[in-house]
């Protein structure tokens, strides 16, 4: 029964990585379009990334 836990943990990490990567990429696009809004965009990006990481950690603990 150890293999499904390992696969589940791997999927959680991959999903969190993809989510944070998409947030970062979208933020860079937004900053390129509106450089004057850099501070607001970065703040929103960091909050969203932190929430995704928190969900990822919670899912990892739930798997184990």
CHARMM internal coordinates of N, CA and C (Angstrom, degrees):
IC EDIT
DIST 1 N 1 CA 1.4506
DIST 1 CA 1 C 1.5204
ANGL 1 N 1 CA 1 C 111.99
DIST 1 C 2 N 1.3234
ANGL 1 CA 1 C 2 N 118.31
DIHE 1 N 1 CA 1 C 2 N 5.20
DIST 2 N 2 CA 1.4587
ANGL 1 C 2 N 2 CA 121.52
DIHE 1 CA 1 C 2 N 2 CA -178.67
DIST 2 CA 2 C 1.5337
ANGL 2 N 2 CA 2 C 111.96
DIHE 1 C 2 N 2 CA 2 C -80.76
DIST 2 C 3 N 1.3110
ANGL 2 CA 2 C 3 N 117.67
DIHE 2 N 2 CA 2 C 3 N -32.14
DIST 3 N 3 CA 1.4679
ANGL 2 C 3 N 3 CA 121.88
DIHE 2 CA 2 C 3 N 3 CA -177.03
DIST 3 CA 3 C 1.5310
ANGL 3 N 3 CA 3 C 112.22
DIHE 2 C 3 N 3 CA 3 C -61.56
DIST 3 C 4 N 1.3281
ANGL 3 CA 3 C 4 N 120.75
DIHE 3 N 3 CA 3 C 4 N -46.14
DIST 4 N 4 CA 1.4718
ANGL 3 C 4 N 4 CA 119.05
DIHE 3 CA 3 C 4 N 4 CA 179.02
DIST 4 CA 4 C 1.5281
ANGL 4 N 4 CA 4 C 113.01
DIHE 3 C 4 N 4 CA 4 C -61.00
DIST 4 C 5 N 1.3358
ANGL 4 CA 4 C 5 N 117.47
DIHE 4 N 4 CA 4 C 5 N -34.69
DIST 5 N 5 CA 1.4581
ANGL 4 C 5 N 5 CA 120.41
DIHE 4 CA 4 C 5 N 5 CA 177.75
DIST 5 CA 5 C 1.5225
ANGL 5 N 5 CA 5 C 110.83
DIHE 4 C 5 N 5 CA 5 C -65.22
DIST 5 C 6 N 1.3182
ANGL 5 CA 5 C 6 N 116.95
DIHE 5 N 5 CA 5 C 6 N -41.53
DIST 6 N 6 CA 1.4675
ANGL 5 C 6 N 6 CA 121.11
DIHE 5 CA 5 C 6 N 6 CA 179.92
DIST 6 CA 6 C 1.5260
ANGL 6 N 6 CA 6 C 110.11
DIHE 5 C 6 N 6 CA 6 C -65.65
DIST 6 C 7 N 1.3179
ANGL 6 CA 6 C 7 N 116.60
DIHE 6 N 6 CA 6 C 7 N -42.89
DIST 7 N 7 CA 1.4752
ANGL 6 C 7 N 7 CA 120.27
DIHE 6 CA 6 C 7 N 7 CA 178.91
DIST 7 CA 7 C 1.5288
ANGL 7 N 7 CA 7 C 109.92
DIHE 6 C 7 N 7 CA 7 C -64.60
DIST 7 C 8 N 1.3236
ANGL 7 CA 7 C 8 N 117.41
DIHE 7 N 7 CA 7 C 8 N -42.83
DIST 8 N 8 CA 1.4626
ANGL 7 C 8 N 8 CA 120.84
DIHE 7 CA 7 C 8 N 8 CA 178.10
DIST 8 CA 8 C 1.5197
ANGL 8 N 8 CA 8 C 112.06
DIHE 7 C 8 N 8 CA 8 C -61.31
DIST 8 C 9 N 1.3288
ANGL 8 CA 8 C 9 N 117.32
DIHE 8 N 8 CA 8 C 9 N -43.17
DIST 9 N 9 CA 1.4620
ANGL 8 C 9 N 9 CA 120.79
DIHE 8 CA 8 C 9 N 9 CA 178.47
DIST 9 CA 9 C 1.5202
ANGL 9 N 9 CA 9 C 110.65
DIHE 8 C 9 N 9 CA 9 C -64.09
DIST 9 C 10 N 1.3124
ANGL 9 CA 9 C 10 N 117.23
DIHE 9 N 9 CA 9 C 10 N -39.65
DIST 10 N 10 CA 1.4641
ANGL 9 C 10 N 10 CA 120.66
DIHE 9 CA 9 C 10 N 10 CA 177.96
DIST 10 CA 10 C 1.5150
ANGL 10 N 10 CA 10 C 112.01
DIHE 9 C 10 N 10 CA 10 C -63.92
DIST 10 C 11 N 1.3164
ANGL 10 CA 10 C 11 N 116.95
DIHE 10 N 10 CA 10 C 11 N -40.75
DIST 11 N 11 CA 1.4685
ANGL 10 C 11 N 11 CA 120.24
DIHE 10 CA 10 C 11 N 11 CA 177.86
DIST 11 CA 11 C 1.5224
ANGL 11 N 11 CA 11 C 111.87
DIHE 10 C 11 N 11 CA 11 C -65.54
DIST 11 C 12 N 1.3294
ANGL 11 CA 11 C 12 N 116.52
DIHE 11 N 11 CA 11 C 12 N -36.79
DIST 12 N 12 CA 1.4657
ANGL 11 C 12 N 12 CA 120.11
DIHE 11 CA 11 C 12 N 12 CA 177.45
DIST 12 CA 12 C 1.5196
ANGL 12 N 12 CA 12 C 110.42
DIHE 11 C 12 N 12 CA 12 C -62.79
DIST 12 C 13 N 1.3237
ANGL 12 CA 12 C 13 N 117.03
DIHE 12 N 12 CA 12 C 13 N -46.15
DIST 13 N 13 CA 1.4625
ANGL 12 C 13 N 13 CA 121.04
DIHE 12 CA 12 C 13 N 13 CA -178.85
DIST 13 CA 13 C 1.5276
ANGL 13 N 13 CA 13 C 110.76
DIHE 12 C 13 N 13 CA 13 C -65.60
DIST 13 C 14 N 1.3106
ANGL 13 CA 13 C 14 N 117.34
DIHE 13 N 13 CA 13 C 14 N -42.31
DIST 14 N 14 CA 1.4678
ANGL 13 C 14 N 14 CA 120.55
DIHE 13 CA 13 C 14 N 14 CA 178.92
DIST 14 CA 14 C 1.5256
ANGL 14 N 14 CA 14 C 110.33
DIHE 13 C 14 N 14 CA 14 C -64.02
DIST 14 C 15 N 1.3218
ANGL 14 CA 14 C 15 N 117.96
DIHE 14 N 14 CA 14 C 15 N -43.90
DIST 15 N 15 CA 1.4584
ANGL 14 C 15 N 15 CA 121.46
DIHE 14 CA 14 C 15 N 15 CA 179.30
DIST 15 CA 15 C 1.5155
ANGL 15 N 15 CA 15 C 112.36
DIHE 14 C 15 N 15 CA 15 C -62.28
DIST 15 C 16 N 1.3267
ANGL 15 CA 15 C 16 N 117.13
DIHE 15 N 15 CA 15 C 16 N -43.36
DIST 16 N 16 CA 1.4639
ANGL 15 C 16 N 16 CA 120.35
DIHE 15 CA 15 C 16 N 16 CA 178.79
DIST 16 CA 16 C 1.5302
ANGL 16 N 16 CA 16 C 110.56
DIHE 15 C 16 N 16 CA 16 C -65.02
DIST 16 C 17 N 1.3213
ANGL 16 CA 16 C 17 N 116.79
DIHE 16 N 16 CA 16 C 17 N -40.65
DIST 17 N 17 CA 1.4647
ANGL 16 C 17 N 17 CA 120.06
DIHE 16 CA 16 C 17 N 17 CA 178.46
DIST 17 CA 17 C 1.5223
ANGL 17 N 17 CA 17 C 112.39
DIHE 16 C 17 N 17 CA 17 C -63.22
DIST 17 C 18 N 1.3052
ANGL 17 CA 17 C 18 N 116.43
DIHE 17 N 17 CA 17 C 18 N -42.27
DIST 18 N 18 CA 1.4707
ANGL 17 C 18 N 18 CA 120.11
DIHE 17 CA 17 C 18 N 18 CA 178.59
DIST 18 CA 18 C 1.5280
ANGL 18 N 18 CA 18 C 110.04
DIHE 17 C 18 N 18 CA 18 C -65.13
DIST 18 C 19 N 1.3215
ANGL 18 CA 18 C 19 N 116.90
DIHE 18 N 18 CA 18 C 19 N -42.57
DIST 19 N 19 CA 1.4627
ANGL 18 C 19 N 19 CA 120.71
DIHE 18 CA 18 C 19 N 19 CA -179.77
DIST 19 CA 19 C 1.5208
ANGL 19 N 19 CA 19 C 112.15
DIHE 18 C 19 N 19 CA 19 C -62.35
DIST 19 C 20 N 1.3140
ANGL 19 CA 19 C 20 N 117.32
DIHE 19 N 19 CA 19 C 20 N -46.00
DIST 20 N 20 CA 1.4633
ANGL 19 C 20 N 20 CA 120.83
DIHE 19 CA 19 C 20 N 20 CA 179.95
DIST 20 CA 20 C 1.5209
ANGL 20 N 20 CA 20 C 110.25
DIHE 19 C 20 N 20 CA 20 C -67.60
DIST 20 C 21 N 1.3154
ANGL 20 CA 20 C 21 N 117.95
DIHE 20 N 20 CA 20 C 21 N -37.26
DIST 21 N 21 CA 1.4640
ANGL 20 C 21 N 21 CA 120.88
DIHE 20 CA 20 C 21 N 21 CA 176.98
DIST 21 CA 21 C 1.5199
ANGL 21 N 21 CA 21 C 112.43
DIHE 20 C 21 N 21 CA 21 C -63.15
DIST 21 C 22 N 1.3156
ANGL 21 CA 21 C 22 N 115.82
DIHE 21 N 21 CA 21 C 22 N -40.76
DIST 22 N 22 CA 1.4788
ANGL 21 C 22 N 22 CA 119.03
DIHE 21 CA 21 C 22 N 22 CA 178.21
DIST 22 CA 22 C 1.5239
ANGL 22 N 22 CA 22 C 111.52
DIHE 21 C 22 N 22 CA 22 C -67.12
DIST 22 C 23 N 1.3223
ANGL 22 CA 22 C 23 N 116.43
DIHE 22 N 22 CA 22 C 23 N -38.67
DIST 23 N 23 CA 1.4641
ANGL 22 C 23 N 23 CA 119.82
DIHE 22 CA 22 C 23 N 23 CA 177.60
DIST 23 CA 23 C 1.5214
ANGL 23 N 23 CA 23 C 109.96
DIHE 22 C 23 N 23 CA 23 C -62.47
DIST 23 C 24 N 1.3280
ANGL 23 CA 23 C 24 N 116.44
DIHE 23 N 23 CA 23 C 24 N -46.58
DIST 24 N 24 CA 1.4672
ANGL 23 C 24 N 24 CA 120.04
DIHE 23 CA 23 C 24 N 24 CA 179.78
DIST 24 CA 24 C 1.5177
ANGL 24 N 24 CA 24 C 112.35
DIHE 23 C 24 N 24 CA 24 C -61.95
DIST 24 C 25 N 1.3059
ANGL 24 CA 24 C 25 N 117.20
DIHE 24 N 24 CA 24 C 25 N -43.61
DIST 25 N 25 CA 1.4612
ANGL 24 C 25 N 25 CA 121.08
DIHE 24 CA 24 C 25 N 25 CA 179.35
DIST 25 CA 25 C 1.5217
ANGL 25 N 25 CA 25 C 112.23
DIHE 24 C 25 N 25 CA 25 C -64.09
DIST 25 C 26 N 1.3110
ANGL 25 CA 25 C 26 N 115.83
DIHE 25 N 25 CA 25 C 26 N -42.92
DIST 26 N 26 CA 1.4663
ANGL 25 C 26 N 26 CA 119.45
DIHE 25 CA 25 C 26 N 26 CA 178.75
DIST 26 CA 26 C 1.5209
ANGL 26 N 26 CA 26 C 111.35
DIHE 25 C 26 N 26 CA 26 C -66.43
DIST 26 C 27 N 1.3221
ANGL 26 CA 26 C 27 N 116.62
DIHE 26 N 26 CA 26 C 27 N -36.39
DIST 27 N 27 CA 1.4641
ANGL 26 C 27 N 27 CA 119.79
DIHE 26 CA 26 C 27 N 27 CA 177.98
DIST 27 CA 27 C 1.5270
ANGL 27 N 27 CA 27 C 110.50
DIHE 26 C 27 N 27 CA 27 C -65.94
DIST 27 C 28 N 1.3134
ANGL 27 CA 27 C 28 N 117.38
DIHE 27 N 27 CA 27 C 28 N -40.51
DIST 28 N 28 CA 1.4678
ANGL 27 C 28 N 28 CA 119.53
DIHE 27 CA 27 C 28 N 28 CA 178.36
DIST 28 CA 28 C 1.5300
ANGL 28 N 28 CA 28 C 111.36
DIHE 27 C 28 N 28 CA 28 C -64.17
DIST 28 C 29 N 1.3242
ANGL 28 CA 28 C 29 N 116.62
DIHE 28 N 28 CA 28 C 29 N -39.20
DIST 29 N 29 CA 1.4683
ANGL 28 C 29 N 29 CA 120.03
DIHE 28 CA 28 C 29 N 29 CA 175.95
DIST 29 CA 29 C 1.5327
ANGL 29 N 29 CA 29 C 111.01
DIHE 28 C 29 N 29 CA 29 C -62.34
DIST 29 C 30 N 1.3384
ANGL 29 CA 29 C 30 N 115.35
DIHE 29 N 29 CA 29 C 30 N -43.35
DIST 30 N 30 CA 1.4617
ANGL 29 C 30 N 30 CA 119.41
DIHE 29 CA 29 C 30 N 30 CA -179.32
DIST 30 CA 30 C 1.5271
ANGL 30 N 30 CA 30 C 111.44
DIHE 29 C 30 N 30 CA 30 C -65.86
DIST 30 C 31 N 1.3284
ANGL 30 CA 30 C 31 N 116.97
DIHE 30 N 30 CA 30 C 31 N -40.05
DIST 31 N 31 CA 1.4643
ANGL 30 C 31 N 31 CA 120.61
DIHE 30 CA 30 C 31 N 31 CA 178.65
DIST 31 CA 31 C 1.5205
ANGL 31 N 31 CA 31 C 110.40
DIHE 30 C 31 N 31 CA 31 C -66.13
DIST 31 C 32 N 1.3188
ANGL 31 CA 31 C 32 N 117.14
DIHE 31 N 31 CA 31 C 32 N -36.97
DIST 32 N 32 CA 1.4663
ANGL 31 C 32 N 32 CA 119.95
DIHE 31 CA 31 C 32 N 32 CA 178.62
DIST 32 CA 32 C 1.5280
ANGL 32 N 32 CA 32 C 111.12
DIHE 31 C 32 N 32 CA 32 C -65.33
DIST 32 C 33 N 1.3241
ANGL 32 CA 32 C 33 N 116.39
DIHE 32 N 32 CA 32 C 33 N -32.90
DIST 33 N 33 CA 1.4702
ANGL 32 C 33 N 33 CA 120.15
DIHE 32 CA 32 C 33 N 33 CA -179.92
DIST 33 CA 33 C 1.5221
ANGL 33 N 33 CA 33 C 112.67
DIHE 32 C 33 N 33 CA 33 C -80.63
DIST 33 C 34 N 1.3380
ANGL 33 CA 33 C 34 N 116.68
DIHE 33 N 33 CA 33 C 34 N -35.95
DIST 34 N 34 CA 1.4638
ANGL 33 C 34 N 34 CA 120.89
DIHE 33 CA 33 C 34 N 34 CA -178.59
DIST 34 CA 34 C 1.5285
ANGL 34 N 34 CA 34 C 109.92
DIHE 33 C 34 N 34 CA 34 C -135.06
DIST 34 C 35 N 1.3239
ANGL 34 CA 34 C 35 N 117.10
DIHE 34 N 34 CA 34 C 35 N 81.38
DIST 35 N 35 CA 1.4686
ANGL 34 C 35 N 35 CA 119.61
DIHE 34 CA 34 C 35 N 35 CA -177.56
DIST 35 CA 35 C 1.5253
ANGL 35 N 35 CA 35 C 113.72
DIHE 34 C 35 N 35 CA 35 C -62.10
DIST 35 C 36 N 1.3100
ANGL 35 CA 35 C 36 N 117.98
DIHE 35 N 35 CA 35 C 36 N -25.55
DIST 36 N 36 CA 1.4659
ANGL 35 C 36 N 36 CA 120.31
DIHE 35 CA 35 C 36 N 36 CA -179.04
DIST 36 CA 36 C 1.5283
ANGL 36 N 36 CA 36 C 112.49
DIHE 35 C 36 N 36 CA 36 C -71.02
DIST 36 C 37 N 1.3101
ANGL 36 CA 36 C 37 N 118.08
DIHE 36 N 36 CA 36 C 37 N -16.05
DIST 37 N 37 CA 1.4688
ANGL 36 C 37 N 37 CA 122.25
DIHE 36 CA 36 C 37 N 37 CA 179.97
DIST 37 CA 37 C 1.5263
ANGL 37 N 37 CA 37 C 112.24
DIHE 36 C 37 N 37 CA 37 C -100.79
DIST 37 C 38 N 1.3253
ANGL 37 CA 37 C 38 N 116.94
DIHE 37 N 37 CA 37 C 38 N 20.55
DIST 38 N 38 CA 1.4687
ANGL 37 C 38 N 38 CA 120.84
DIHE 37 CA 37 C 38 N 38 CA -174.96
DIST 38 CA 38 C 1.5257
ANGL 38 N 38 CA 38 C 112.30
DIHE 37 C 38 N 38 CA 38 C -57.06
DIST 38 C 39 N 1.3208
ANGL 38 CA 38 C 39 N 117.49
DIHE 38 N 38 CA 38 C 39 N -46.01
DIST 39 N 39 CA 1.4672
ANGL 38 C 39 N 39 CA 120.57
DIHE 38 CA 38 C 39 N 39 CA -177.16
DIST 39 CA 39 C 1.5110
ANGL 39 N 39 CA 39 C 112.99
DIHE 38 C 39 N 39 CA 39 C -60.80
DIST 39 C 40 N 1.3158
ANGL 39 CA 39 C 40 N 117.02
DIHE 39 N 39 CA 39 C 40 N -45.34
DIST 40 N 40 CA 1.4660
ANGL 39 C 40 N 40 CA 120.62
DIHE 39 CA 39 C 40 N 40 CA 179.94
DIST 40 CA 40 C 1.5260
ANGL 40 N 40 CA 40 C 111.41
DIHE 39 C 40 N 40 CA 40 C -66.29
DIST 40 C 41 N 1.3289
ANGL 40 CA 40 C 41 N 116.04
DIHE 40 N 40 CA 40 C 41 N -39.93
DIST 41 N 41 CA 1.4655
ANGL 40 C 41 N 41 CA 120.03
DIHE 40 CA 40 C 41 N 41 CA -179.33
DIST 41 CA 41 C 1.5279
ANGL 41 N 41 CA 41 C 110.52
DIHE 40 C 41 N 41 CA 41 C -66.40
DIST 41 C 42 N 1.3366
ANGL 41 CA 41 C 42 N 116.72
DIHE 41 N 41 CA 41 C 42 N -43.50
DIST 42 N 42 CA 1.4627
ANGL 41 C 42 N 42 CA 119.82
DIHE 41 CA 41 C 42 N 42 CA 179.73
DIST 42 CA 42 C 1.5227
ANGL 42 N 42 CA 42 C 111.46
DIHE 41 C 42 N 42 CA 42 C -63.89
DIST 42 C 43 N 1.3275
ANGL 42 CA 42 C 43 N 116.72
DIHE 42 N 42 CA 42 C 43 N -40.07
DIST 43 N 43 CA 1.4653
ANGL 42 C 43 N 43 CA 120.03
DIHE 42 CA 42 C 43 N 43 CA 179.08
DIST 43 CA 43 C 1.5252
ANGL 43 N 43 CA 43 C 110.79
DIHE 42 C 43 N 43 CA 43 C -62.42
DIST 43 C 44 N 1.3122
ANGL 43 CA 43 C 44 N 116.35
DIHE 43 N 43 CA 43 C 44 N -47.27
DIST 44 N 44 CA 1.4655
ANGL 43 C 44 N 44 CA 119.98
DIHE 43 CA 43 C 44 N 44 CA 179.14
DIST 44 CA 44 C 1.5257
ANGL 44 N 44 CA 44 C 111.20
DIHE 43 C 44 N 44 CA 44 C -63.55
DIST 44 C 45 N 1.3368
ANGL 44 CA 44 C 45 N 117.13
DIHE 44 N 44 CA 44 C 45 N -38.10
DIST 45 N 45 CA 1.4632
ANGL 44 C 45 N 45 CA 121.40
DIHE 44 CA 44 C 45 N 45 CA 179.60
DIST 45 CA 45 C 1.5263
ANGL 45 N 45 CA 45 C 110.43
DIHE 44 C 45 N 45 CA 45 C -64.21
DIST 45 C 46 N 1.3229
ANGL 45 CA 45 C 46 N 117.49
DIHE 45 N 45 CA 45 C 46 N -45.37
DIST 46 N 46 CA 1.4600
ANGL 45 C 46 N 46 CA 120.50
DIHE 45 CA 45 C 46 N 46 CA -178.56
DIST 46 CA 46 C 1.5271
ANGL 46 N 46 CA 46 C 111.88
DIHE 45 C 46 N 46 CA 46 C -66.00
DIST 46 C 47 N 1.3123
ANGL 46 CA 46 C 47 N 117.07
DIHE 46 N 46 CA 46 C 47 N -38.84
DIST 47 N 47 CA 1.4690
ANGL 46 C 47 N 47 CA 119.77
DIHE 46 CA 46 C 47 N 47 CA 177.80
DIST 47 CA 47 C 1.5252
ANGL 47 N 47 CA 47 C 110.66
DIHE 46 C 47 N 47 CA 47 C -64.55
DIST 47 C 48 N 1.3208
ANGL 47 CA 47 C 48 N 116.88
DIHE 47 N 47 CA 47 C 48 N -44.66
DIST 48 N 48 CA 1.4697
ANGL 47 C 48 N 48 CA 120.17
DIHE 47 CA 47 C 48 N 48 CA 179.67
DIST 48 CA 48 C 1.5237
ANGL 48 N 48 CA 48 C 111.40
DIHE 47 C 48 N 48 CA 48 C -65.11
DIST 48 C 49 N 1.3239
ANGL 48 CA 48 C 49 N 117.26
DIHE 48 N 48 CA 48 C 49 N -40.98
DIST 49 N 49 CA 1.4683
ANGL 48 C 49 N 49 CA 120.68
DIHE 48 CA 48 C 49 N 49 CA 178.97
DIST 49 CA 49 C 1.5284
ANGL 49 N 49 CA 49 C 110.65
DIHE 48 C 49 N 49 CA 49 C -64.30
DIST 49 C 50 N 1.3323
ANGL 49 CA 49 C 50 N 117.22
DIHE 49 N 49 CA 49 C 50 N -40.26
DIST 50 N 50 CA 1.4615
ANGL 49 C 50 N 50 CA 120.47
DIHE 49 CA 49 C 50 N 50 CA 178.77
DIST 50 CA 50 C 1.5288
ANGL 50 N 50 CA 50 C 111.10
DIHE 49 C 50 N 50 CA 50 C -64.62
DIST 50 C 51 N 1.3212
ANGL 50 CA 50 C 51 N 116.79
DIHE 50 N 50 CA 50 C 51 N -39.47
DIST 51 N 51 CA 1.4652
ANGL 50 C 51 N 51 CA 119.56
DIHE 50 CA 50 C 51 N 51 CA 178.31
DIST 51 CA 51 C 1.5280
ANGL 51 N 51 CA 51 C 111.21
DIHE 50 C 51 N 51 CA 51 C -65.17
DIST 51 C 52 N 1.3198
ANGL 51 CA 51 C 52 N 117.02
DIHE 51 N 51 CA 51 C 52 N -40.23
DIST 52 N 52 CA 1.4641
ANGL 51 C 52 N 52 CA 119.92
DIHE 51 CA 51 C 52 N 52 CA 178.64
DIST 52 CA 52 C 1.5232
ANGL 52 N 52 CA 52 C 110.39
DIHE 51 C 52 N 52 CA 52 C -65.46
DIST 52 C 53 N 1.3324
ANGL 52 CA 52 C 53 N 117.16
DIHE 52 N 52 CA 52 C 53 N -41.86
DIST 53 N 53 CA 1.4662
ANGL 52 C 53 N 53 CA 119.36
DIHE 52 CA 52 C 53 N 53 CA 178.05
DIST 53 CA 53 C 1.5203
ANGL 53 N 53 CA 53 C 110.81
DIHE 52 C 53 N 53 CA 53 C -63.03
DIST 53 C 54 N 1.3296
ANGL 53 CA 53 C 54 N 116.95
DIHE 53 N 53 CA 53 C 54 N -40.18
DIST 54 N 54 CA 1.4616
ANGL 53 C 54 N 54 CA 120.11
DIHE 53 CA 53 C 54 N 54 CA 178.76
DIST 54 CA 54 C 1.5137
ANGL 54 N 54 CA 54 C 111.90
DIHE 53 C 54 N 54 CA 54 C -61.63
DIST 54 C 55 N 1.3111
ANGL 54 CA 54 C 55 N 116.32
DIHE 54 N 54 CA 54 C 55 N -42.19
DIST 55 N 55 CA 1.4639
ANGL 54 C 55 N 55 CA 119.99
DIHE 54 CA 54 C 55 N 55 CA 177.95
DIST 55 CA 55 C 1.5285
ANGL 55 N 55 CA 55 C 110.03
DIHE 54 C 55 N 55 CA 55 C -65.93
DIST 55 C 56 N 1.3297
ANGL 55 CA 55 C 56 N 116.42
DIHE 55 N 55 CA 55 C 56 N -38.02
DIST 56 N 56 CA 1.4651
ANGL 55 C 56 N 56 CA 120.28
DIHE 55 CA 55 C 56 N 56 CA 177.78
DIST 56 CA 56 C 1.5185
ANGL 56 N 56 CA 56 C 111.86
DIHE 55 C 56 N 56 CA 56 C -62.68
DIST 56 C 57 N 1.3362
ANGL 56 CA 56 C 57 N 117.05
DIHE 56 N 56 CA 56 C 57 N -44.74
DIST 57 N 57 CA 1.4627
ANGL 56 C 57 N 57 CA 120.00
DIHE 56 CA 56 C 57 N 57 CA 178.29
DIST 57 CA 57 C 1.5252
ANGL 57 N 57 CA 57 C 111.12
DIHE 56 C 57 N 57 CA 57 C -64.24
DIST 57 C 58 N 1.3128
ANGL 57 CA 57 C 58 N 116.75
DIHE 57 N 57 CA 57 C 58 N -42.13
DIST 58 N 58 CA 1.4633
ANGL 57 C 58 N 58 CA 119.94
DIHE 57 CA 57 C 58 N 58 CA 178.91
DIST 58 CA 58 C 1.5256
ANGL 58 N 58 CA 58 C 110.92
DIHE 57 C 58 N 58 CA 58 C -61.71
DIST 58 C 59 N 1.3236
ANGL 58 CA 58 C 59 N 115.87
DIHE 58 N 58 CA 58 C 59 N -40.47
DIST 59 N 59 CA 1.4738
ANGL 58 C 59 N 59 CA 118.87
DIHE 58 CA 58 C 59 N 59 CA 179.21
DIST 59 CA 59 C 1.5240
ANGL 59 N 59 CA 59 C 110.86
DIHE 58 C 59 N 59 CA 59 C -67.84
DIST 59 C 60 N 1.3368
ANGL 59 CA 59 C 60 N 117.60
DIHE 59 N 59 CA 59 C 60 N -36.52
DIST 60 N 60 CA 1.4648
ANGL 59 C 60 N 60 CA 119.32
DIHE 59 CA 59 C 60 N 60 CA 177.75
DIST 60 CA 60 C 1.5195
ANGL 60 N 60 CA 60 C 111.08
DIHE 59 C 60 N 60 CA 60 C -64.43
DIST 60 C 61 N 1.3227
ANGL 60 CA 60 C 61 N 116.98
DIHE 60 N 60 CA 60 C 61 N -40.71
DIST 61 N 61 CA 1.4629
ANGL 60 C 61 N 61 CA 119.24
DIHE 60 CA 60 C 61 N 61 CA 178.69
DIST 61 CA 61 C 1.5203
ANGL 61 N 61 CA 61 C 110.70
DIHE 60 C 61 N 61 CA 61 C -69.46
DIST 61 C 62 N 1.3063
ANGL 61 CA 61 C 62 N 117.90
DIHE 61 N 61 CA 61 C 62 N -32.22
DIST 62 N 62 CA 1.4623
ANGL 61 C 62 N 62 CA 120.96
DIHE 61 CA 61 C 62 N 62 CA 178.40
DIST 62 CA 62 C 1.5312
ANGL 62 N 62 CA 62 C 110.90
DIHE 61 C 62 N 62 CA 62 C -69.50
DIST 62 C 63 N 1.3255
ANGL 62 CA 62 C 63 N 116.85
DIHE 62 N 62 CA 62 C 63 N -32.35
DIST 63 N 63 CA 1.4621
ANGL 62 C 63 N 63 CA 121.02
DIHE 62 CA 62 C 63 N 63 CA -179.82
DIST 63 CA 63 C 1.5260
ANGL 63 N 63 CA 63 C 110.02
DIHE 62 C 63 N 63 CA 63 C -69.19
DIST 63 C 64 N 1.3117
ANGL 63 CA 63 C 64 N 116.54
DIHE 63 N 63 CA 63 C 64 N -37.89
DIST 64 N 64 CA 1.4777
ANGL 63 C 64 N 64 CA 120.03
DIHE 63 CA 63 C 64 N 64 CA -177.75
DIST 64 CA 64 C 1.4538
ANGL 64 N 64 CA 64 C 108.68
DIHE 63 C 64 N 64 CA 64 C -85.45
END
COOR INIT
IC SEED 1 N 1 CA 1 C
IC BUILD
